Amino acid sequence: MIIAVPRANPRAAAAFRSLSRSMAKLAERYPPDQQAAIADWISRTTVVLRQETRALTGDDDEP
């Protein structure tokens, strides 16, 4: 997860402010247990996609 810290980089924080609000509003639709299931699915899917990408590109040296 990336969090823009306004004091560290005000321009980056401003650029992501709208996205952060929109994503928070979207997440409000789901109770915590569903949010956890969605997060788990995304995390596991990302691992599979990275593994398959490495297999397709022949770049099996990465973890």
Secondary structure, DSSP 8 states (H G I E B T S, - for coil): -----TTT-HHHHHHHHHHHHHHHHHHTTS-HHHHHHHHHHHHHHHHHHHHHHHHHHT-TT--
